[in-house]
Amino acid sequence: MSTEKNFWNVLDKYNQEVIQKVELLNADQVESALKKSLQSFDEYKKTSAEERSEWLEKIHQKLSQEKERFVDLIIKEAGKPRSYAEAELDRSLATIKWGASEALRFCGEVVPFDYGKGKGKKAITGRYPVGVILGISPFNFPLNLALHKIVPALATGNAILIKPSHYTPLALLAFEELVKECGVPEGLFQVICCDTDLSNELVKEERIKMLSFTGSPKIGWMLKERAGKKKVLLELGGNAAVYVDKSSLTGEKEAQKIAKEICQGAYLYSGQICISTQRIFVHQDVRSLLEKALIKEIATLKSGDPSDSEVIVGPLIADEHLERISSWVEEAVSEGAEILCGGKIHEAKANLYEATLLTKTKRGMKIVDEEAFAPVALIESVNSIEEGIEKINDSRFGLQAGVYTQNIDHMKLAHDELEVGGVIMNGVPGFRLDPMPYGGVKDSGLGREGLLYSMREMTEERLLVF
């Protein structure tokens, strides 16, 4: 992406050609969009659950018909490998379908207090939409992560303004046109492409009642400070880790299976996933077995043009990220880290970096402490599940973690002691189903996404006693 004064030039991330110029809204146009959202919310906030569910069903049907067009858009503007872009569309369709279903079930609860001073009384709660929501979505899932804001907003009767990433606005703009064809009232959902100063002003705007942001911790926490009294939902990523217990590695067959899963978790889409596997901790008794299997598996990964269905490691989103990860690896090596494979730029013009595995790393190195968001992982030995948990927790992040073990006591310990939002047993931290509660602790975020959980975040509970 390159920026002119009033445009985003959206690039094909592999060949760097301009796909489309996107005109940016000025302050008056943003204000007009906000007023339209406020008016639309006031008019449609009392629509029935059935009406809202039907809107989403129509959107699902229309997107199903146009799936391939959206796959091609995401491949080009996000540099996402074809198989993964197809998976994003499948997830997007599932997100909409679940939202249509949840809209019909979503409700408050009965509050039991028929005792003491409450004797003879009943109480129920209802859930009511907060109003106009501002969503800010990232480049790596340009459609589905935006839908994690749009779908629950529409399902609960809110209005929503969405600002896409300047790298990847095209899929969301196309989706906005699709929604207009499905009978959703004008103004309930609008895409706003504007510069950072304008979006920052919107964050402070008191007429907006909630901010839902997915992106970097630095930006997310800064926006929270600016948000004032409004509700805030933050999903901010991390440096996700996996622990491999010796009970899971009894031979080469098991090692190769786990290595394949870890490689997919670490290098798919060049690691540009919030829960990409970045840190690998393995019991010292089976370290050699897993390391050999990982190096063997990494050698099979294909890099290159994301439109090729066999490519796993596509381009990084922009040249500054290629330069950043290259400097982080060089810094780590200068401080004692060892490169087991990869460790250099594969093709500079296409922003391709080699799938890289490091060892002998330590706290203080950026590649250990920060979110890589690149095809780089590290492997280190530990002598017990307790040390593995300690190493995983030794981070300012806490989104998800993976634990491979056949020991049920180790599973329980991991669930009790890992400081993360989700623990994935016998899998990598990158596992996510769209209805599940998803979010982190520490610098990884605030609140939970996932259809039902976002719907709760986007509504206020109101008590009735009678």
Number of C-alpha atoms within 10 A of each C-alpha: 21 13 14 12 8 14 18 23 19 24 23 23 29 25 14 16 13 15 16 15 17 19 14 17 17 14 15 9 13 19 14 12 19 25 15 18 25 21 16 20 22 15 12 15 18 13 11 15 19 13 16 22 24 20 19 26 20 20 24 20 14 17 20 15 10 12 15 14 12 22 24 17 22 31 24 27 27 31 32 34 29 24 18 20 26 19 13 21 22 15 18 25 22 17 25 29 19 21 31 28 20 20 26 17 11 16 14 15 12 12 13 11 13 12 9 7 8 13 9 10 12 14 15 15 16 15 18 19 24 23 25 28 31 27 25 24 28 21 23 22 23 23 28 25 22 23 24 25 29 24 28 30 28 26 30 31 28 29 31 30 25 22 23 24 19 22 23 29 27 25 21 26 18 15 18 14 12 17 22 15 12 17 13 19 15 14 20 25 26 24 21 23 23 23 19 11 9 15 19 14 12 20 25 19 17 12 15 23 21 26 26 28 28 24 20 19 19 10 12 23 18 11 19 21 12 15 22 15 12 18 18 22 23 26 26 27 25 31 27 30 31 30 32 29 26 20 12 17 24 11 11 13 11 15 21 20 15 22 22 18 17 26 24 22 26 34 28 25 31 28 27 24 23 24 26 35 33 29 26 25 24 28 22 16 14 19 20 13 19 23 19 15 19 24 17 15 18 21 11 10 17 16 24 21 24 26 19 15 12 15 20 27 29 33 32 26 29 20 16 11 16 21 14 13 23 18 15 18 23 16 15 22 18 10 14 13 18 17 19 16 17 18 21 18 17 16 14 12 13 23 24 26 28 24 28 21 25 23 19 15 20 15 11 11 17 17 27 19 17 17 23 26 26 31 30 28 27 23 22 20 20 20 14 18 22 13 15 26 23 15 18 23 17 13 19 14 25 28 28 32 32 26 27 22 20 15 12 9 10 17 18 10 13 22 18 10 12 19 24 20 19 22 22 19 19 19 20 30 27 24 16 15 12 19 18 14 18 21 23 25 20 16 21 26 27 20 19 21 26 22 28 22 16 23 28 21 21 30 21 15 16 11 14 11 10 8
